[in-house]
Amino acid sequence: MSPEWGRFVVFEGGEGTGKSTQAALLAERLGAVLTREPGGTEFGAQLRGLLLASSEHEVPMTDRAEALLMAADRAQHVAQVLRPSLESGVDVVCDRYIGSTVAYQGAGRGLDPIELAGISSWASGGLVPDLVVLLTVDAATAAERIGPARDRIEAAGPTFHRRVADSFLEQAAAAPERWRVLDGAGTVDEVCERVWRAVVDRWPALEADDRG
């Protein structure tokens, strides 16, 4: 990427880790575009309705169909939001990206993670984040934060979500130059400070900008 490109930060983590809250706070601090997957475009919002429907509105789908819908959402998202913003020098903070596909549809649903990574790379045109912030909390904390399951993925069960959590940690361990694993427990402000330290570690000049 050329120096003129914006910074691309992705938040990953299981349900109840606080990543959506922290993504919004970081985007505000950076003056960045805040977006999410699935659902970061009008097209994606319609797919999100199918993918994350509550049990009473759930549309039956196979695991492979779910994975392909995630890829379709990503292809549109990259073309319409992510790449144009970054190419124009605007920072982007995204709530979920390729790591979630590998974790949820790969480890969670039992599909081949290598194949899924390949499909995601094709869908994204090879666009990768500069920094991935992985927030983690224990299962009890996550359950307390989530409350009753609201969608088909939240309702997938504890074994499914353990596999997802393990996959995130494995992905982070495999790419330590890109991923930062942070404790998501504590107050919003405490976690926010941990996130900011990880961002400043990646881009030290931001600390001086923040003070100035």
RAUR-V692617 format. One record per pair of residues at least 6 apart in sequence whose ideal C-beta (glycine too) atoms are under 7 Angstrom apart, sorted by the first residue. I is the first residue (numbers start at 1). GAP is how many residues later the second one is. Records with the same first field share a line. If there is no record, write none. Layout:
BEGIN
I: GAP / GAP
END
This chain:
BEGIN
4: 85
5: 81 / 82 / 84
6: 79 / 80 / 83 / 84 / 85 / 86
7: 84 / 123 / 196
8: 78 / 84 / 121 / 122
9: 17 / 84 / 120 / 121 / 122 / 124 / 190
10: 84 / 87 / 119 / 122
11: 8 / 11 / 12 / 84 / 122 / 124
12: 7 / 84 / 87 / 88 / 120 / 122 / 156
13: 6 / 121 / 122 / 123 / 155 / 171
14: 128 / 147 / 150 / 151 / 154
15: 127 / 131 / 139 / 146
16: 121 / 125 / 126 / 127 / 129 / 130
17: 118 / 119 / 120 / 125 / 167
18: 117 / 166 / 173
19: 76 / 116
20: 75
21: 167
22: 113 / 169 / 170 / 173
23: 11 / 70 / 72
24: 10
25: 167
26: 67 / 169 / 173
27: 7 / 66
30: 61 / 63
31: 60
32: 58 / 59 / 60 / 61
33: 52 / 57 / 59
34: 59
35: 46 / 57 / 59
36: 58 / 59 / 60
37: 36 / 37 / 40 / 57 / 59 / 60
38: 6 / 9 / 10 / 13 / 32 / 35
39: 6 / 9
40: 37 / 41
41: 35 / 36 / 39 / 40
43: 33
44: 29 / 32 / 33
47: 22 / 25 / 26
50: 9 / 19
51: 15 / 18 / 19
52: 99 / 100 / 101
53: 6 / 98 / 99
54: 96 / 97
55: 97 / 100
58: 94
63: 42 / 46 / 48
64: 47
66: 39 / 43
67: 34 / 38 / 44 / 49
70: 31 / 35
71: 48 / 49 / 52
74: 46 / 49 / 50
75: 48
78: 46 / 47 / 49
82: 10 / 12 / 45
83: 44
85: 7
86: 6
97: 32
98: 19 / 22 / 26
99: 33 / 69 / 72
101: 15 / 19
102: 11 / 14 / 15 / 65 / 69
103: 61 / 64 / 65
104: 49 / 60
105: 6 / 11
106: 7 / 10 / 61
107: 6 / 56 / 57 / 59 / 60
108: 48 / 52 / 55 / 56
129: 49
130: 72
131: 47 / 49 / 68 / 71
132: 46 / 47
133: 47 / 49 / 62 / 65
134: 34 / 38 / 45 / 46 / 47 / 48
135: 47 / 49
136: 45 / 47 / 48
137: 47 / 48
139: 19
141: 44
146: 8
149: 6
169: 12
171: 8
172: 7 / 9
180: 18
182: 12 / 13 / 16
183: 11
184: 7
199: 7
200: 6 / 7
END
